[in-house]
Amino acid sequence: MPELSKDNASQIAIEFLKKQKGTDKIDVALVETQDDCWVVSGTTPIQFGEMQWPERFAVVIDQKGKIKSTEYGLL
């Protein structure tokens, strides 16, 4: 089986975040390999009342294209 490419890993993370966060505003800042997985990180907006804040994310994807873990945090 061929290894997952950087672009495919990024696209998997974007589609996952669109469903999880309900937004199309996803800014991928970095896609890197770590422990035979792709780590896709960046920011997405989160709504607090009338205010909008950036939330950082990191999505870990294995070589088969499965999401292993996610991490979120406010900036």
Backbone bond lengths (Angstrom), bond angles and torsions (degrees), N, CA, C in turn:
res aa  C-N    CA-C-N  psi(-1)  N-CA   C-N-CA  omega(-1)  CA-C   N-CA-C  phi
1 M - - - 1.449 - - 1.527 108.68 -
2 P 1.336 117.95 132.02 1.459 120.01 179.85 1.528 111.24 -69.48
3 E 1.340 114.59 150.60 1.455 119.28 178.28 1.522 110.27 -71.04
4 L 1.301 115.13 151.72 1.452 122.12 177.90 1.523 109.37 -69.28
5 S 1.331 117.23 133.98 1.459 120.44 -179.67 1.528 110.67 -83.32
6 K 1.312 114.84 164.17 1.469 121.94 178.45 1.529 110.60 -59.60
7 D 1.326 116.76 -45.00 1.469 120.93 -179.56 1.527 111.79 -64.95
8 N 1.325 117.19 -40.40 1.462 120.59 178.78 1.526 111.03 -66.36
9 A 1.317 117.51 -40.02 1.466 121.34 178.13 1.527 110.09 -62.80
10 S 1.311 116.76 -43.02 1.462 121.21 178.44 1.525 110.88 -61.87
11 Q 1.317 116.96 -44.10 1.465 121.01 -179.61 1.528 111.70 -65.14
12 I 1.326 118.12 -39.29 1.467 121.99 176.92 1.522 110.01 -60.94
13 A 1.330 116.75 -45.01 1.463 120.85 179.62 1.523 111.37 -63.79
14 I 1.328 117.41 -42.56 1.467 121.43 -179.76 1.532 110.65 -62.41
15 E 1.308 117.54 -46.68 1.465 120.88 179.71 1.529 111.02 -63.08
16 F 1.324 116.91 -40.70 1.462 121.30 177.39 1.529 110.93 -61.21
17 L 1.329 116.73 -46.85 1.464 121.18 -178.65 1.528 111.91 -67.67
18 K 1.317 118.04 -34.84 1.466 120.38 176.39 1.524 110.10 -58.50
19 K 1.324 117.06 -42.34 1.466 121.00 179.59 1.526 111.27 -72.24
20 Q 1.323 117.39 -43.19 1.463 121.60 -177.38 1.519 112.77 -68.02
21 K 1.319 116.87 -43.14 1.465 121.97 -172.77 1.522 113.70 -100.08
22 G 1.322 117.93 -12.98 1.454 121.11 179.27 1.518 113.80 65.83
23 T 1.317 117.31 35.05 1.462 121.71 179.96 1.522 110.57 -141.59
24 D 1.324 114.96 154.35 1.465 120.78 174.41 1.520 111.36 -99.53
25 K 1.337 116.66 -3.29 1.471 121.68 -177.38 1.533 109.75 -88.75
26 I 1.306 115.18 82.12 1.462 121.71 -179.21 1.520 107.96 -122.48
27 D 1.320 116.01 118.72 1.460 121.52 179.86 1.522 109.88 -107.06
28 V 1.324 115.84 108.45 1.462 121.00 177.64 1.520 107.77 -83.23
29 A 1.330 116.22 123.73 1.466 120.95 -178.81 1.522 112.17 -100.83
30 L 1.335 117.04 -33.43 1.460 120.13 -173.42 1.520 110.35 -151.11
31 V 1.325 115.65 136.23 1.460 122.31 172.88 1.518 105.88 -128.57
32 E 1.342 116.35 116.52 1.463 120.04 -176.90 1.522 110.41 -140.01
33 T 1.327 115.68 159.90 1.462 120.09 176.24 1.520 109.38 -93.19
34 Q 1.332 113.81 144.49 1.456 120.34 179.10 1.523 107.61 -155.78
35 D 1.313 117.17 120.38 1.468 122.56 179.73 1.532 112.39 53.13
36 D 1.328 117.25 49.02 1.471 124.23 179.91 1.523 113.72 60.95
37 C 1.319 117.52 23.99 1.462 123.07 175.82 1.524 108.61 -130.36
38 W 1.315 115.72 161.12 1.461 121.80 172.48 1.514 107.92 -95.65
39 V 1.326 117.09 136.06 1.455 122.94 174.05 1.522 107.08 -115.23
40 V 1.332 115.55 115.53 1.459 122.31 -179.65 1.524 106.77 -106.21
41 S 1.331 116.88 122.52 1.465 119.99 -178.14 1.518 111.01 -132.07
42 G 1.330 114.51 157.38 1.453 120.59 -179.41 1.505 110.31 170.64
43 T 1.340 116.59 -151.12 1.462 121.09 -179.26 1.524 110.79 -134.44
44 T 1.319 114.04 157.65 1.453 123.48 174.38 1.524 107.02 -147.56
45 P 1.329 118.84 148.27 1.463 119.20 -178.91 1.524 112.07 -76.34
46 I 1.321 115.40 149.42 1.459 121.89 174.39 1.524 107.24 -129.73
47 Q 1.307 116.38 138.49 1.465 121.79 -175.15 1.526 110.53 -96.57
48 F 1.341 116.50 126.03 1.464 123.29 172.64 1.517 107.12 -120.85
49 G 1.320 117.25 98.38 1.457 120.07 -176.35 1.512 109.40 62.58
50 E 1.330 116.35 -122.05 1.461 120.25 178.49 1.528 112.23 -93.42
51 M 1.311 116.76 -5.21 1.471 121.43 -178.64 1.531 110.40 -95.58
52 Q 1.307 115.04 149.33 1.458 121.42 176.61 1.524 108.55 -121.87
53 W 1.332 116.63 130.73 1.464 122.37 -178.14 1.518 109.60 -124.00
54 P 1.326 117.21 150.62 1.472 119.30 175.32 1.529 110.14 -78.49
55 E 1.296 115.36 135.83 1.465 122.12 175.78 1.521 107.25 -117.02
56 R 1.310 116.66 128.62 1.462 118.87 178.21 1.523 108.72 -85.85
57 F 1.311 115.57 153.22 1.460 121.14 178.21 1.518 110.01 -138.91
58 A 1.318 114.77 156.77 1.462 123.04 170.06 1.520 106.35 -141.32
59 V 1.318 116.30 124.48 1.461 122.15 179.32 1.526 107.39 -117.73
60 V 1.327 116.61 124.54 1.465 122.24 179.51 1.527 108.02 -101.04
61 I 1.349 115.41 125.13 1.466 122.24 -176.32 1.527 108.83 -124.23
62 D 1.337 116.55 129.95 1.465 119.27 179.42 1.527 110.43 -79.68
63 Q 1.320 116.84 175.71 1.464 122.19 -175.74 1.530 113.34 -67.95
64 K 1.338 117.24 -14.19 1.464 121.19 177.27 1.526 111.69 -90.03
65 G 1.351 117.15 -3.68 1.453 120.82 179.57 1.520 114.45 90.85
66 K 1.322 116.93 11.59 1.468 121.53 179.18 1.526 109.81 -94.26
67 I 1.316 115.76 140.00 1.461 120.75 178.36 1.521 108.72 -79.64
68 K 1.336 115.08 121.66 1.458 121.19 -179.19 1.519 111.68 -89.67
69 S 1.340 117.12 -38.84 1.463 119.63 -179.83 1.517 110.33 -161.15
70 T 1.327 114.44 162.40 1.461 121.33 175.64 1.525 108.00 -136.47
71 E 1.322 114.98 152.73 1.462 120.88 177.55 1.523 107.41 -141.22
72 Y 1.327 115.10 134.70 1.464 121.15 179.22 1.515 109.08 -127.44
73 G 1.320 116.69 151.69 1.452 121.38 175.94 1.518 111.41 -167.12
74 L 1.319 116.34 143.14 1.455 120.11 178.36 1.518 110.06 -74.26
75 L 1.311 116.58 146.78 1.456 121.10 176.42 1.496 110.55 -86.08
